[in-house]
């Protein structure tokens, strides 16, 4: 383990842990590396979502019922 890494205890569902062990063996990597990559990808997706929300912050809010009424009026639903 690299000294710059932090240790954490994570509890997995048994079937998920089994799948991780198999994938780690098949890809010749470690469960830690797989989990780190999954978390990294999840956080990157969150960052993209936040950026999209920020980009659209100035757009007007739409009321769901009004959108449905408009779609119905235009024969879309």
N, CA and C atoms as a LAMMPS dump frame, in Angstrom:
ITEM: TIMESTEP
0
ITEM: NUMBER OF ATOMS
231
ITEM: BOX BOUNDS ff ff ff
-5.0000000000000000e+02 5.0000000000000000e+02
-5.0000000000000000e+02 5.0000000000000000e+02
-5.0000000000000000e+02 5.0000000000000000e+02
ITEM: ATOMS id mol type element x y z
1 1 1 N 0.85 -1.181 0
2 1 2 C 0 0 0
3 1 3 C 0.89 1.237 0
4 2 1 N 0.523 2.198 -0.839
5 2 2 C 1.264 3.452 -0.894
6 2 3 C 1.016 4.24 0.383
7 3 1 N 2.016 4.961 0.852
8 3 2 C 1.866 5.716 2.093
9 3 3 C 0.894 6.875 1.951
10 4 1 N 0.647 7.358 0.732
11 4 2 C -0.265 8.476 0.547
12 4 3 C -1.733 8.028 0.528
13 5 1 N -1.969 6.74 0.541
14 5 2 C -3.333 6.231 0.527
15 5 3 C -3.899 6.146 1.936
16 6 1 N -5.208 6.255 2.032
17 6 2 C -5.904 6.132 3.307
18 6 3 C -6.646 4.807 3.329
19 7 1 N -6.715 4.231 4.497
20 7 2 C -7.375 2.952 4.658
21 7 3 C -8.792 3.168 5.17
22 8 1 N -9.745 2.38 4.644
23 8 2 C -11.132 2.443 5.094
24 8 3 C -11.693 1.025 5.112
25 9 1 N -12.612 0.797 5.993
26 9 2 C -13.299 -0.483 6.03
27 9 3 C -14.623 -0.32 5.306
28 10 1 N -14.848 -1.179 4.332
29 10 2 C -16.076 -1.142 3.54
30 10 3 C -16.697 -2.53 3.607
31 11 1 N -17.989 -2.579 3.862
32 11 2 C -18.69 -3.855 3.924
33 11 3 C -19.498 -4.039 2.645
34 12 1 N -19.243 -5.147 1.953
35 12 2 C -19.919 -5.447 0.699
36 12 3 C -20.932 -6.562 0.892
37 13 1 N -21.977 -6.505 0.1
38 13 2 C -22.88 -7.63 -0.023
39 13 3 C -22.036 -8.821 -0.491
40 14 1 N -22.262 -10.011 0.039
41 14 2 C -21.421 -11.163 -0.326
42 14 3 C -21.325 -11.424 -1.831
43 15 1 N -22.435 -11.293 -2.544
44 15 2 C -22.397 -11.538 -3.991
45 15 3 C -21.612 -10.449 -4.725
46 16 1 N -21.73 -9.229 -4.258
47 16 2 C -20.963 -8.133 -4.846
48 16 3 C -19.477 -8.33 -4.592
49 17 1 N -19.141 -8.76 -3.389
50 17 2 C -17.732 -9.015 -3.065
51 17 3 C -17.169 -10.139 -3.935
52 18 1 N -17.969 -11.169 -4.136
53 18 2 C -17.544 -12.28 -4.992
54 18 3 C -17.281 -11.785 -6.412
55 19 1 N -18.206 -10.95 -6.927
56 19 2 C -18.03 -10.405 -8.279
57 19 3 C -16.779 -9.541 -8.357
58 20 1 N -16.51 -8.758 -7.322
59 20 2 C -15.293 -7.936 -7.3
60 20 3 C -14.038 -8.804 -7.298
61 21 1 N -14.056 -9.855 -6.5
62 21 2 C -12.891 -10.756 -6.451
63 21 3 C -12.629 -11.378 -7.823
64 22 1 N -13.701 -11.822 -8.479
65 22 2 C -13.558 -12.441 -9.803
66 22 3 C -13.041 -11.417 -10.811
67 23 1 N -13.622 -10.226 -10.807
68 23 2 C -13.181 -9.193 -11.756
69 23 3 C -11.737 -8.801 -11.494
70 24 1 N -11.365 -8.673 -10.237
71 24 2 C -9.978 -8.331 -9.902
72 24 3 C -9.033 -9.403 -10.436
73 25 1 N -9.394 -10.652 -10.268
74 25 2 C -8.545 -11.738 -10.756
75 25 3 C -8.461 -11.733 -12.281
76 26 1 N -9.603 -11.537 -12.933
77 26 2 C -9.631 -11.546 -14.4
78 26 3 C -8.886 -10.369 -15.007
79 27 1 N -8.894 -9.232 -14.321
80 27 2 C -8.241 -8.039 -14.861
81 27 3 C -6.849 -7.832 -14.279
82 28 1 N -6.426 -8.793 -13.446
83 28 2 C -5.102 -8.728 -12.808
84 28 3 C -4.89 -7.403 -12.088
85 29 1 N -5.891 -7.007 -11.315
86 29 2 C -5.813 -5.805 -10.508
87 29 3 C -6.31 -6.141 -9.108
88 30 1 N -6.419 -5.146 -8.266
89 30 2 C -6.876 -5.395 -6.902
90 30 3 C -8.306 -4.885 -6.72
91 31 1 N -8.963 -5.413 -5.715
92 31 2 C -10.295 -4.908 -5.381
93 31 3 C -10.191 -3.425 -5.038
94 32 1 N -9.162 -3.038 -4.322
95 32 2 C -8.979 -1.62 -3.977
96 32 3 C -8.909 -0.758 -5.229
97 33 1 N -8.16 -1.204 -6.233
98 33 2 C -8.061 -0.422 -7.47
99 33 3 C -9.415 -0.335 -8.172
100 34 1 N -10.166 -1.443 -8.184
101 34 2 C -11.491 -1.43 -8.803
102 34 3 C -12.428 -0.466 -8.078
103 35 1 N -12.418 -0.52 -6.756
104 35 2 C -13.286 0.352 -5.969
105 35 3 C -12.871 1.81 -6.13
106 36 1 N -11.572 2.086 -6.093
107 36 2 C -11.095 3.456 -6.296
108 36 3 C -11.55 4.01 -7.64
109 37 1 N -11.448 3.202 -8.688
110 37 2 C -11.844 3.649 -10.018
111 37 3 C -13.354 3.886 -10.081
112 38 1 N -14.125 3.003 -9.469
113 38 2 C -15.582 3.164 -9.459
114 38 3 C -15.979 4.443 -8.724
115 39 1 N -15.339 4.713 -7.605
116 39 2 C -15.637 5.926 -6.837
117 39 3 C -15.21 7.155 -7.629
118 40 1 N -14.043 7.086 -8.251
119 40 2 C -13.545 8.2 -9.069
120 40 3 C -14.535 8.52 -10.191
121 41 1 N -15.029 7.48 -10.881
122 41 2 C -15.993 7.685 -11.967
123 41 3 C -17.308 8.261 -11.446
124 42 1 N -17.753 7.772 -10.295
125 42 2 C -18.985 8.276 -9.706
126 42 3 C -18.855 9.748 -9.332
127 43 1 N -17.737 10.128 -8.739
128 43 2 C -17.515 11.523 -8.367
129 43 3 C -17.387 12.412 -9.598
130 44 1 N -16.757 11.896 -10.659
131 44 2 C -16.647 12.669 -11.896
132 44 3 C -18.028 12.899 -12.497
133 45 1 N -18.888 11.887 -12.431
134 45 2 C -20.253 12.034 -12.929
135 45 3 C -21.012 13.07 -12.103
136 46 1 N -20.822 13.04 -10.79
137 46 2 C -21.448 14.046 -9.93
138 46 3 C -20.974 15.449 -10.3
139 47 1 N -19.68 15.592 -10.566
140 47 2 C -19.127 16.894 -10.935
141 47 3 C -19.733 17.374 -12.256
142 48 1 N -19.914 16.459 -13.204
143 48 2 C -20.54 16.821 -14.482
144 48 3 C -21.982 17.271 -14.26
145 49 1 N -22.702 16.537 -13.401
146 49 2 C -24.088 16.906 -13.109
147 49 3 C -24.156 18.294 -12.476
148 50 1 N -23.275 18.563 -11.526
149 50 2 C -23.264 19.871 -10.87
150 50 3 C -22.945 20.98 -11.866
151 51 1 N -22.016 20.709 -12.777
152 51 2 C -21.68 21.707 -13.797
153 51 3 C -22.885 21.967 -14.699
154 52 1 N -23.618 20.919 -15.043
155 52 2 C -24.809 21.091 -15.885
156 52 3 C -25.874 21.896 -15.146
157 53 1 N -26.052 21.607 -13.849
158 53 2 C -27.008 22.381 -13.064
159 53 3 C -26.61 23.851 -13.027
160 54 1 N -25.323 24.097 -12.852
161 54 2 C -24.831 25.474 -12.789
162 54 3 C -25.059 26.191 -14.114
163 55 1 N -24.802 25.49 -15.232
164 55 2 C -25.008 26.071 -16.562
165 55 3 C -26.462 26.469 -16.776
166 56 1 N -27.371 25.667 -16.229
167 56 2 C -28.794 25.879 -16.474
168 56 3 C -29.47 26.692 -15.37
169 57 1 N -28.682 27.208 -14.431
170 57 2 C -29.248 27.927 -13.283
171 57 3 C -30.085 29.126 -13.706
172 58 1 N -29.75 29.755 -14.808
173 58 2 C -30.47 30.937 -15.247
174 58 3 C -31.73 30.647 -16.038
175 59 1 N -31.96 29.388 -16.371
176 59 2 C -33.147 29.04 -17.143
177 59 3 C -34.394 29.143 -16.268
178 60 1 N -35.508 29.468 -16.876
179 60 2 C -36.739 29.57 -16.074
180 60 3 C -37.179 28.195 -15.572
181 61 1 N -37.793 28.198 -14.402
182 61 2 C -38.346 26.96 -13.86
183 61 3 C -39.638 26.644 -14.599
184 62 1 N -39.849 25.353 -14.842
185 62 2 C -41.08 24.927 -15.492
186 62 3 C -41.928 24.162 -14.487
187 63 1 N -43.204 24.422 -14.508
188 63 2 C -44.129 23.681 -13.665
189 63 3 C -44.557 22.44 -14.445
190 64 1 N -44.403 21.282 -13.836
191 64 2 C -44.668 20.014 -14.504
192 64 3 C -46.069 19.973 -15.116
193 65 1 N -47.044 20.426 -14.361
194 65 2 C -48.417 20.405 -14.854
195 65 3 C -48.572 21.262 -16.11
196 66 1 N -47.895 22.399 -16.133
197 66 2 C -47.958 23.279 -17.308
198 66 3 C -47.321 22.616 -18.531
199 67 1 N -46.243 21.908 -18.316
200 67 2 C -45.586 21.199 -19.42
201 67 3 C -46.522 20.129 -19.965
202 68 1 N -47.168 19.373 -19.075
203 68 2 C -48.117 18.349 -19.52
204 68 3 C -49.278 18.968 -20.297
205 69 1 N -49.826 20.069 -19.8
206 69 2 C -50.93 20.742 -20.488
207 69 3 C -50.511 21.18 -21.876
208 70 1 N -49.29 21.727 -21.988
209 70 2 C -48.787 22.188 -23.286
210 70 3 C -48.604 21.018 -24.239
211 71 1 N -48.056 19.918 -23.76
212 71 2 C -47.878 18.737 -24.61
213 71 3 C -49.23 18.206 -25.093
214 72 1 N -50.186 18.181 -24.181
215 72 2 C -51.523 17.694 -24.536
216 72 3 C -52.169 18.621 -25.563
217 73 1 N -52.037 19.944 -25.348
218 73 2 C -52.62 20.934 -26.262
219 73 3 C -52.038 20.789 -27.671
220 74 1 N -50.738 20.453 -27.738
221 74 2 C -50.093 20.314 -29.046
222 74 3 C -50.201 18.917 -29.615
223 75 1 N -50.977 18.041 -28.945
224 75 2 C -51.21 16.693 -29.459
225 75 3 C -50.013 15.757 -29.323
226 76 1 N -49.091 16.086 -28.432
227 76 2 C -47.901 15.245 -28.245
228 76 3 C -48.156 14.072 -27.296
229 77 1 N -49.176 14.231 -26.455
230 77 2 C -49.548 13.121 -25.568
231 77 3 C -51.054 12.977 -25.539
